Amino acid sequence: MTKAANTQGDAKHDMKVGVLGSRHETFINDIISNLSGVEVEFLSFHQQPAPISGHHRVIVDRASFCHTFLKEIMKNLALSGTYIINNPFSATATNKLIDLGIGSALGISFPKTFVLPGANPTEETEEWIKEPMWERIIDEVGLPCILKPFDGYAWTNVHTINSLEELERVYYSISPSQVMLVQKLIRYEDYYRAFCFSKKDVLFVKWVPKPFSMGQYFYSDLKPIENMKDTLTKLTIDLNICLDLDVNAVEWCIDKDGHPWIIDAFNEVPEINKEALPEAYYDWMVQKFVECIEDKLDGDQRNKTVFLLQEGLNERLFRIYPPSHLRT
């Protein structure tokens, strides 16, 4: 059963699944078709009374990355006890720089990277933010290299840089407030997207990366990674446990020496296109997503947060009101 819902505050969590996403997305509709005996609602939101709470046990979030209002709604619903897929707190906190730090601590290899401040610091910040040392950067990452936003997605503002002069020119042409990364370009022999569900199920799909959703998937030839597949699987799972992501697509590439590198560790809403993927892989992803939802429906799990609330406090948090004579 599916219907639209304008969610208002209700402290009781029913065995319902909410979907924040497009009604026209084939992947979402296939998931709904495989959720037997579960009431599913497509969600929309207008003004919300604060503190915010809802009545869905699970929400599949495929849209809050588009708008701050939706992201804040998802975070507050997670605090009230609704399980959000993916964790909105993780999605807010995570970026390519954080991924690199966490992944490196797990033993994952990332290309040599420098983080750059936004161009043209203001008078208030020029004491602390200095001009990048361009020659040193080029010496260490080499040419060509990649310039990209530290929090970017979908190939937005990703540039292949071929000279020091081009690096400076492109850097200064970008918004002054945009923090950028300069990264060594890895010449890869093989490239895989590792789709990870429920922090335990991993599928490697051979991929030819291209911008604007033009990348191509193939039935995977795993021979190039057969001696390291178990290790890459474990690292992928460990990374998703640390990031607290129930659904993610991690991009691994293998260089000419057979060394694995992560190029992209975080995809908040992995694109899962039925027309682009081999049928068996697509069906596997639908099934694993359904299993993830069902697991959260049947349990009492909550999204992790940075807030150290006492056990049980969340259940009471949104039921505490001032005495009636103090209410306006």
One Martini backbone bead per residue (centre of mass of N, CA, C, O) as a GRO file, in nm:
protein
  328
    1MET     BB    1   0.094   0.036   0.025
    2THR     BB    2   0.043   0.368  -0.110
    3LYS     BB    3   0.108   0.708   0.010
    4ALA     BB    4   0.070   1.018   0.097
    5ALA     BB    5   0.258   1.235   0.334
    6ASN     BB    6   0.206   1.469   0.598
    7THR     BB    7   0.424   1.514   0.845
    8GLN     BB    8   0.350   1.494   1.184
    9GLY     BB    9   0.346   1.495   1.509
   10ASP     BB   10   0.428   1.160   1.644
   11ALA     BB   11   0.543   0.943   1.888
   12LYS     BB   12   0.444   0.708   1.732
   13HIS     BB   13   0.574   0.395   1.599
   14ASP     BB   14   0.508   0.249   1.319
   15MET     BB   15   0.489  -0.013   1.072
   16LYS     BB   16   0.641   0.201   0.872
   17VAL     BB   17   0.725   0.328   0.545
   18GLY     BB   18   0.922   0.585   0.430
   19VAL     BB   19   0.950   0.800   0.129
   20LEU     BB   20   1.223   1.006   0.013
   21GLY     BB   21   1.115   1.041  -0.316
   22SER     BB   22   1.064   0.929  -0.624
   23ARG     BB   23   0.789   0.787  -0.789
   24HIS     BB   24   0.975   0.731  -1.068
   25GLU     BB   25   1.165   0.534  -0.935
   26THR     BB   26   1.235   0.216  -1.003
   27PHE     BB   27   1.386   0.116  -0.753
   28ILE     BB   28   1.174   0.196  -0.542
   29ASN     BB   29   0.935   0.034  -0.666
   30ASP     BB   30   1.076  -0.243  -0.636
   31ILE     BB   31   1.095  -0.238  -0.333
   32ILE     BB   32   0.795  -0.211  -0.267
   33SER     BB   33   0.710  -0.480  -0.416
   34ASN     BB   34   0.903  -0.650  -0.191
   35LEU     BB   35   0.716  -0.538   0.046
   36SER     BB   36   0.551  -0.739   0.242
   37GLY     BB   37   0.302  -0.617   0.453
   38VAL     BB   38   0.377  -0.304   0.401
   39GLU     BB   39   0.351   0.022   0.476
   40VAL     BB   40   0.374   0.283   0.226
   41GLU     BB   41   0.514   0.624   0.211
   42PHE     BB   42   0.509   0.917   0.060
   43LEU     BB   43   0.691   1.212   0.124
   44SER     BB   44   0.605   1.530   0.276
   45PHE     BB   45   0.683   1.884   0.367
   46HIS     BB   46   0.610   2.123   0.588
   47GLN     BB   47   0.553   2.261   0.845
   48GLN     BB   48   0.709   2.213   1.175
   49PRO     BB   49   0.688   2.111   1.483
   50ALA     BB   50   0.871   2.196   1.771
   51PRO     BB   51   0.963   1.921   1.813
   52ILE     BB   52   1.045   1.655   1.600
   53SER     BB   53   0.814   1.403   1.483
   54GLY     BB   54   0.709   1.056   1.414
   55HIS     BB   55   0.550   0.731   1.269
   56HIS     BB   56   0.802   0.599   1.151
   57ARG     BB   57   1.029   0.344   1.154
   58VAL     BB   58   1.105   0.393   0.841
   59ILE     BB   59   1.334   0.578   0.622
   60VAL     BB   60   1.381   0.645   0.282
   61ASP     BB   61   1.655   0.844   0.173
   62ARG     BB   62   1.665   1.022  -0.164
   63ALA     BB   63   1.658   1.375  -0.101
   64SER     BB   64   1.802   1.554   0.133
   65PHE     BB   65   2.055   1.652  -0.033
   66CYS     BB   66   1.886   1.894  -0.179
   67HIS     BB   67   1.795   1.999   0.126
   68THR     BB   68   1.819   2.133   0.435
   69PHE     BB   69   1.535   2.090   0.544
   70LEU     BB   70   1.529   1.781   0.499
   71LYS     BB   71   1.778   1.710   0.666
   72GLU     BB   72   1.669   1.818   0.939
   73ILE     BB   73   1.428   1.634   0.952
   74MET     BB   74   1.584   1.366   0.952
   75LYS     BB   75   1.746   1.415   1.211
   76ASN     BB   76   1.500   1.450   1.402
   77LEU     BB   77   1.371   1.175   1.345
   78ALA     BB   78   1.610   1.013   1.447
   79LEU     BB   79   1.593   1.119   1.741
   80SER     BB   80   1.285   1.001   1.776
   81GLY     BB   81   1.338   0.682   1.628
   82THR     BB   82   1.377   0.690   1.342
   83TYR     BB   83   1.491   0.505   1.071
   84ILE     BB   84   1.753   0.611   0.857
   85ILE     BB   85   1.805   0.570   0.496
   86ASN     BB   86   2.052   0.731   0.559
   87ASN     BB   87   2.238   0.863   0.788
   88PRO     BB   88   2.217   1.206   0.842
   89PHE     BB   89   2.472   1.251   1.015
   90SER     BB   90   2.677   1.124   0.829
   91ALA     BB   91   2.608   1.289   0.572
   92THR     BB   92   2.689   1.565   0.703
   93ALA     BB   93   2.992   1.487   0.806
   94THR     BB   94   3.067   1.384   0.531
   95ASN     BB   95   3.371   1.371   0.334
   96LYS     BB   96   3.655   1.334   0.154
   97LEU     BB   97   3.839   1.401   0.398
   98ILE     BB   98   3.715   1.213   0.606
   99ASP     BB   99   3.740   0.954   0.445
  100LEU     BB  100   4.048   0.959   0.432
  101GLY     BB  101   4.102   0.946   0.735
  102ILE     BB  102   3.947   0.685   0.797
  103GLY     BB  103   4.064   0.500   0.577
  104SER     BB  104   4.362   0.523   0.661
  105ALA     BB  105   4.315   0.397   0.948
  106LEU     BB  106   4.226   0.113   0.797
  107GLY     BB  107   4.437   0.080   0.534
  108ILE     BB  108   4.364   0.270   0.306
  109SER     BB  109   4.416   0.374  -0.021
  110PHE     BB  110   4.508   0.700  -0.126
  111PRO     BB  111   4.561   0.953  -0.298
  112LYS     BB  112   4.746   1.207  -0.319
  113THR     BB  113   4.665   1.490  -0.095
  114PHE     BB  114   4.530   1.825  -0.105
  115VAL     BB  115   4.416   2.095   0.087
  116LEU     BB  116   4.223   2.384   0.002
  117PRO     BB  117   4.146   2.687   0.026
  118GLY     BB  118   3.974   2.936  -0.030
  119ALA     BB  119   3.975   3.183  -0.225
  120ASN     BB  120   4.022   3.484  -0.113
  121PRO     BB  121   4.072   3.590   0.162
  122THR     BB  122   3.991   3.767   0.418
  123GLU     BB  123   4.081   3.991   0.650
  124GLU     BB  124   3.997   3.796   0.888
  125THR     BB  125   4.182   3.534   0.753
  126GLU     BB  126   4.479   3.609   0.646
  127GLU     BB  127   4.639   3.520   0.905
  128TRP     BB  128   4.556   3.191   0.854
  129ILE     BB  129   4.531   3.212   0.535
  130LYS     BB  130   4.724   3.081   0.275
  131GLU     BB  131   4.899   3.046   0.008
  132PRO     BB  132   4.960   2.815  -0.191
  133MET     BB  133   5.218   2.574  -0.272
  134TRP     BB  134   5.234   2.491  -0.588
  135GLU     BB  135   5.503   2.344  -0.641
  136ARG     BB  136   5.474   2.132  -0.419
  137ILE     BB  137   5.218   2.002  -0.516
  138ILE     BB  138   5.321   1.911  -0.795
  139ASP     BB  139   5.562   1.744  -0.694
  140GLU     BB  140   5.365   1.530  -0.537
  141VAL     BB  141   5.121   1.470  -0.760
  142GLY     BB  142   5.151   1.571  -1.031
  143LEU     BB  143   5.112   1.520  -1.391
  144PRO     BB  144   4.827   1.492  -1.396
  145CYS     BB  145   4.546   1.623  -1.207
  146ILE     BB  146   4.304   1.668  -0.943
  147LEU     BB  147   4.021   1.892  -0.913
  148LYS     BB  148   3.811   1.912  -0.613
  149PRO     BB  149   3.566   1.897  -0.404
  150PHE     BB  150   3.534   1.797  -0.071
  151ASP     BB  151   3.185   1.788  -0.118
  152GLY     BB  152   3.134   1.643  -0.373
  153TYR     BB  153   2.921   1.551  -0.664
  154ALA     BB  154   2.862   1.442  -0.978
  155TRP     BB  155   3.123   1.595  -1.108
  156THR     BB  156   3.132   1.863  -0.974
  157ASN     BB  157   3.406   2.047  -1.028
  158VAL     BB  158   3.581   1.853  -1.208
  159HIS     BB  159   3.941   1.854  -1.274
  160THR     BB  160   4.185   1.836  -1.521
  161ILE     BB  161   4.531   1.889  -1.467
  162ASN     BB  162   4.832   2.007  -1.672
  163SER     BB  163   4.919   2.267  -1.497
  164LEU     BB  164   5.011   2.514  -1.292
  165GLU     BB  165   4.849   2.740  -1.431
  166GLU     BB  166   4.578   2.588  -1.436
  167LEU     BB  167   4.545   2.551  -1.135
  168GLU     BB  168   4.528   2.851  -1.062
  169ARG     BB  169   4.299   2.937  -1.252
  170VAL     BB  170   4.078   2.744  -1.150
  171TYR     BB  171   4.087   2.812  -0.853
  172TYR     BB  172   4.011   3.128  -0.900
  173SER     BB  173   3.725   3.053  -1.050
  174ILE     BB  174   3.623   2.966  -0.789
  175SER     BB  175   3.465   2.983  -0.523
  176PRO     BB  176   3.594   3.130  -0.238
  177SER     BB  177   3.442   2.907  -0.035
  178GLN     BB  178   3.577   2.663  -0.179
  179VAL     BB  179   3.685   2.360  -0.092
  180MET     BB  180   3.978   2.190  -0.206
  181LEU     BB  181   4.119   1.922  -0.405
  182VAL     BB  182   4.436   1.773  -0.460
  183GLN     BB  183   4.499   1.491  -0.689
  184LYS     BB  184   4.620   1.215  -0.777
  185LEU     BB  185   4.648   1.044  -1.075
  186ILE     BB  186   4.513   0.733  -1.151
  187ARG     BB  187   4.631   0.467  -1.341
  188TYR     BB  188   4.405   0.245  -1.450
  189GLU     BB  189   4.293  -0.094  -1.519
  190ASP     BB  190   4.068  -0.113  -1.289
  191TYR     BB  191   3.707  -0.072  -1.213
  192TYR     BB  192   3.505  -0.043  -0.907
  193ARG     BB  193   3.189  -0.103  -0.766
  194ALA     BB  194   3.106  -0.121  -0.417
  195PHE     BB  195   2.825  -0.260  -0.300
  196CYS     BB  196   2.678  -0.173   0.020
  197PHE     BB  197   2.485  -0.368   0.260
  198SER     BB  198   2.437  -0.359   0.597
  199LYS     BB  199   2.749  -0.388   0.653
  200LYS     BB  200   2.790  -0.699   0.470
  201ASP     BB  201   2.708  -0.658   0.166
  202VAL     BB  202   2.905  -0.732  -0.134
  203LEU     BB  203   2.938  -0.579  -0.470
  204PHE     BB  204   3.127  -0.620  -0.760
  205VAL     BB  205   3.140  -0.368  -1.023
  206LYS     BB  206   3.215  -0.306  -1.326
  207TRP     BB  207   3.357   0.022  -1.424
  208VAL     BB  208   3.306   0.315  -1.630
  209PRO     BB  209   3.392   0.625  -1.571
  210LYS     BB  210   3.143   0.891  -1.595
  211PRO     BB  211   2.978   1.158  -1.644
  212PHE     BB  212   2.645   1.207  -1.608
  213SER     BB  213   2.552   0.896  -1.589
  214MET     BB  214   2.765   0.742  -1.818
  215GLY     BB  215   2.840   0.501  -1.689
  216GLN     BB  216   2.968   0.161  -1.715
  217TYR     BB  217   2.843  -0.164  -1.687
  218PHE     BB  218   2.962  -0.499  -1.590
  219TYR     BB  219   3.037  -0.798  -1.586
  220SER     BB  220   3.244  -0.933  -1.356
  221ASP     BB  221   3.594  -0.936  -1.356
  222LEU     BB  222   3.777  -1.078  -1.076
  223LYS     BB  223   4.076  -1.147  -1.143
  224PRO     BB  224   4.230  -0.877  -1.061
  225ILE     BB  225   4.104  -0.945  -0.737
  226GLU     BB  226   4.122  -1.244  -0.627
  227ASN     BB  227   4.366  -1.190  -0.407
  228MET     BB  228   4.182  -0.922  -0.269
  229LYS     BB  229   3.873  -0.944  -0.217
  230ASP     BB  230   3.855  -0.996   0.087
  231THR     BB  231   3.998  -0.737   0.171
  232LEU     BB  232   3.810  -0.534   0.024
  233THR     BB  233   3.556  -0.623   0.168
  234LYS     BB  234   3.644  -0.557   0.456
  235LEU     BB  235   3.709  -0.256   0.407
  236THR     BB  236   3.426  -0.177   0.315
  237ILE     BB  237   3.282  -0.257   0.575
  238ASP     BB  238   3.448  -0.091   0.776
  239LEU     BB  239   3.379   0.182   0.653
  240ASN     BB  240   3.064   0.161   0.689
  241ILE     BB  241   3.072   0.137   0.991
  242CYS     BB  242   3.213   0.408   1.051
  243LEU     BB  243   2.993   0.579   0.874
  244ASP     BB  244   2.705   0.460   0.900
  245LEU     BB  245   2.620   0.282   0.631
  246ASP     BB  246   2.373   0.096   0.460
  247VAL     BB  247   2.431   0.258   0.183
  248ASN     BB  248   2.691   0.200  -0.068
  249ALA     BB  249   2.947   0.332  -0.303
  250VAL     BB  250   3.262   0.204  -0.370
  251GLU     BB  251   3.563   0.322  -0.527
  252TRP     BB  252   3.773   0.105  -0.707
  253CYS     BB  253   4.119   0.088  -0.805
  254ILE     BB  254   4.361  -0.057  -1.039
  255ASP     BB  255   4.675  -0.063  -1.103
  256LYS     BB  256   4.949  -0.177  -1.286
  257ASP     BB  257   5.059  -0.309  -0.996
  258GLY     BB  258   4.791  -0.404  -0.826
  259HIS     BB  259   4.688  -0.151  -0.672
  260PRO     BB  260   4.462  -0.034  -0.437
  261TRP     BB  261   4.211   0.231  -0.470
  262ILE     BB  262   4.036   0.500  -0.340
  263ILE     BB  263   3.820   0.748  -0.488
  264ASP     BB  264   3.529   0.674  -0.354
  265ALA     BB  265   3.359   0.645  -0.025
  266PHE     BB  266   3.088   0.832  -0.087
  267ASN     BB  267   2.729   0.750  -0.137
  268GLU     BB  268   2.438   0.851  -0.022
  269VAL     BB  269   2.293   0.806  -0.327
  270PRO     BB  270   2.298   0.554  -0.503
  271GLU     BB  271   2.300   0.475  -0.829
  272ILE     BB  272   2.021   0.258  -0.942
  273ASN     BB  273   2.011   0.131  -1.268
  274LYS     BB  274   1.838  -0.088  -1.452
  275GLU     BB  275   1.953  -0.018  -1.745
  276ALA     BB  276   2.274  -0.031  -1.657
  277LEU     BB  277   2.245  -0.304  -1.520
  278PRO     BB  278   2.277  -0.605  -1.461
  279GLU     BB  279   2.019  -0.795  -1.369
  280ALA     BB  280   2.143  -0.957  -1.131
  281TYR     BB  281   2.247  -0.708  -0.979
  282TYR     BB  282   1.987  -0.555  -0.943
  283ASP     BB  283   1.830  -0.773  -0.789
  284TRP     BB  284   2.026  -0.787  -0.552
  285MET     BB  285   1.987  -0.490  -0.456
  286VAL     BB  286   1.691  -0.503  -0.395
  287GLN     BB  287   1.705  -0.732  -0.186
  288LYS     BB  288   1.906  -0.593   0.014
  289PHE     BB  289   1.731  -0.349   0.073
  290VAL     BB  290   1.490  -0.500   0.183
  291GLU     BB  291   1.644  -0.639   0.416
  292CYS     BB  292   1.724  -0.377   0.556
  293ILE     BB  293   1.441  -0.278   0.621
  294GLU     BB  294   1.336  -0.530   0.773
  295ASP     BB  295   1.546  -0.518   0.999
  296LYS     BB  296   1.451  -0.237   1.109
  297LEU     BB  297   1.155  -0.313   1.165
  298ASP     BB  298   1.223  -0.564   1.373
  299GLY     BB  299   1.377  -0.363   1.539
  300ASP     BB  300   1.567  -0.114   1.771
  301GLN     BB  301   1.719   0.060   1.595
  302ARG     BB  302   1.956   0.333   1.562
  303ASN     BB  303   2.093   0.607   1.485
  304LYS     BB  304   2.382   0.747   1.493
  305THR     BB  305   2.535   0.982   1.717
  306VAL     BB  306   2.703   1.253   1.896
  307PHE     BB  307   2.493   1.203   2.118
  308LEU     BB  308   2.490   1.142   2.477
  309LEU     BB  309   2.234   0.957   2.545
  310GLN     BB  310   2.038   0.814   2.743
  311GLU     BB  311   1.885   0.540   2.789
  312GLY     BB  312   1.552   0.623   2.677
  313LEU     BB  313   1.538   0.931   2.615
  314ASN     BB  314   1.413   0.939   2.331
  315GLU     BB  315   1.125   0.841   2.420
  316ARG     BB  316   1.086   1.120   2.605
  317LEU     BB  317   1.176   1.385   2.466
  318PHE     BB  318   0.882   1.439   2.299
  319ARG     BB  319   0.702   1.442   2.598
  320ILE     BB  320   0.813   1.717   2.703
  321TYR     BB  321   0.633   1.961   2.887
  322PRO     BB  322   0.515   2.227   3.001
  323PRO     BB  323   0.320   2.359   3.193
  324SER     BB  324   0.012   2.479   3.119
  325HIS     BB  325   0.059   2.776   3.251
  326LEU     BB  326   0.324   2.819   3.041
  327ARG     BB  327   0.165   2.810   2.797
  328THR     BB  328   0.091   2.976   2.465
   0.00000   0.00000   0.00000
